[in-house]
Amino acid sequence: MSAIFLLIGISLLVAIGFLVAFLWASKSGQYDDDYTPSVRILFEDKPSKNNQSNTK
Amino acid sequence: MSTSIKTNSEADVKLHHQQMETFFYDNAIVRMFAIATAIWGLIGMLVGLYAALELVFPSLNMSTQYITFGRIRPLHTNAVIFAFVGNGTFTGVYYSLQRLLKTRMYSDLLSRINFWGWQMIILSAVLTLPFGFTSSKEYAELEWPIDIAITVIWVVFGWNMFATILKRRERHLYVAIWFYIATFVTVAVLHLVNNFELPVSFMKSYSWYAGVQDALVQWWYGHNAVAFFLTTPVLGLMYYFVPKAANRPVYSYRLSIIHFWALIFLYIWAGPHHLLYNALPDWAQSLGVVFSIMLIAPSWGGMLNGLLTLRGAWDKVREDPILKFFVVAITCYGMATFEGPMLSLKNVNAIAHFTDWIIAHVHVGGLGWNGFMIFGMMYYLIPRLYRTPVYSKKLANTHFWIGTMGIIFYALPLYWAGFTQSLMWKEFTEEGLLAYPNFLETVTQIKPMYMLRAGGGALYITGVMIMIYNLGKTIGKGTLLSDEEAHAAPLSKAYEPHKGEHWHRRLFERRPVNLLVWSLIAILIGGLVEMIPTFLVKSNVPTIASVQPYTPLELEGRDLYIREGCNNCHSQMIRPFRSETERYGEYAKAGEFVYDHPFLWGSKRTGPDLLRIGGKYPDSWHYHHMLDPETMSPGSIMPPYPWLFEQDLDVSSLTGKIEAMQTFGVPYAEGYGDEQALADLNKQAAQIAANLKESGIEVVPEKEIVALIAYLQRMGTDIQGEK
């Protein structure tokens, strides 16, 4: 049954990795603002004349 | 207060205008992946349709060995998972990542290597699986050279993605990006651990794990492949494309963050629910069940978040085919993630496991969630890349309705088939005998359902063809904007090194994500190479004294069983239910499988379980049955295997195979592989040929059929003396 411990070990390693990522995200202020990012993605540059000249 | 905010933002805008940078999004790579998605999607689904029809008309393989159900079923699953959804994911990631991070991809070269490498891997799957080059592990069938190629290309993808994240102009990582990161990291880990195999020859390898261990690793992988290849990346796409298509923010951004973190922490523990009532310790089974049930919470949180994004915009759904696709996709996600935990309950699983119920379940997810998410995305992207409205909205709507009907006509017959067959398997007469002792009765009963299912699949594929026509016309009338101009201010430096700072602070605090990922990969590769052999060889000490290694001929026969993909339709796992022990014999014990590299438990009983087939029939029965199953079982949907009677057994790598087994700790005598193995193989083959001759069958002992009969007759017989 040693494979179970191998898998639990690896799963834990992955989980700890994500935990560190989560702590980093919250500590570095990623989640300080939990509204604006959802709106920000909706804004996009309008295609300009410049853009048209870039077509192949 | 509001004035002060306004002043601030005005100042910001002013500042930004001064430092605004101009750059270009790479649309060409998005277009390449989008086209690949459409082409491979169609091919993968057509292979699926063909396989479905073979279950109704077994002669459809037209007597060739290369397109039997056992060989093209893995081709279908690999094509739709890695070619269709894989390319679809890359399409969405390469489009959204650039826009979310306000930067071009880090390297055009890496993007192209990612693209062409991935297509080459898919092509190599098409060129190997029909020829019987398979490791037999579900969704990981590709042989070791391709596994290495997958690792390399996956690393290229990750490198490109993380380097793009590092040069971003937007500090906040939108939730979709977190889903992409989790996908990359976890798929890398899963792929490495599950494909830990020892090459025997150029296209043949054995799994390092045996029996129960192999089963555990495989379903840890198998479940998480669904979680991290078919779910998390597509959720990332959902969180980007649904708000974009509806032009409104996601219902709750906070909920999306909770959804992400809860989902990835729970998903990785649910794998054992694929092995309930199998030869696996009870506590491991329970662990899988508990986590599976808990998964309802984040899954439904995500589903509701996606659907509620359309609150107050349902009038748009009536008009816009893109949103229609998304609504059905998210609904199917909700249904599949409710059904999944229910199927993980032991009492439900007892009925559903090994039946077509599971096939229906995964297709609600595959056709509904993955397929419709990707179709919606394609209808959103292609007109934008080509700067022109979609060719025909009417055709898009037609695709939507045909596709939806296709899902319904696919899933319902299979649910019906699953319930019917399971109830028939478990039905006893008043005298306590099996009501349907002949397995074949339970198969012929559901054949009409198989036909209906193929009809549903055909409808769905018709929809895909309409989409390809529609998008092709759209491409024809538009012009590709290969490099799209965009503007954004560079990221202000949030980090100020201070005096006397140590290098490690810079390392750990400045590049945390980067460091995390690369160190994880490094630790894993190194750790695995060291741990797995020592870990697992010890466990091959037999716990049941009478269980012996396979003879050389049986080993070769077992490899034929793998080559032909028998495990796609036949299980080797008798669960401890009376309905199963009555039908098949003594239930399976963990100790019986210690020499099984890889395990061959199977996950579906299109045909009966084979664990106790050994000794049940004479050699001549197997001979006739493999030559033409209908002579022994009239009405059987198994195809004939005439090539086994024509081809000579290839024993060229026998020495290597025995040596590989010895490396795993299988107790063959030292130097056994050198000459003795081949001598024993020939001796046993001659014995079987002599047996057959007694039944009036002339067979050359060198033919493949002899080896296969040897394996079939050995199966599950080791513990008979124990009783």
Interface residues (C-beta under 8 A of the other chain):
Chain A: M1 S2 A3 I4 F5 L6 L7 I10 S11 L13 V14 A15 G17 F18 V20 A21 F22 W24 A25 S28 Q30 Y31 D33 D34 Y35 P37 S38 V39 R40 I41 L42 E44 D45 P47 S48 N50 N51 Q52 N54 T55 K56
Chain B: F24 R99 L100 E170 H172 L173 Y174 V175 W178 I181 A182 V185 T186 V189 V193 Y209 V212 Q213 D214 L216 V217 W220 Y240 P243 K244 N247 R248 P249 V250 Y253 R254 S256 I257 W261 I264 F265 I268 W269 G271 P281 A284 R387 T479 L480 L481 S482 D483 E484 E485 A486 H487 P512 V513 L516 V517 L520 I523 L524 M531 I532 F535 L536 K538 S539
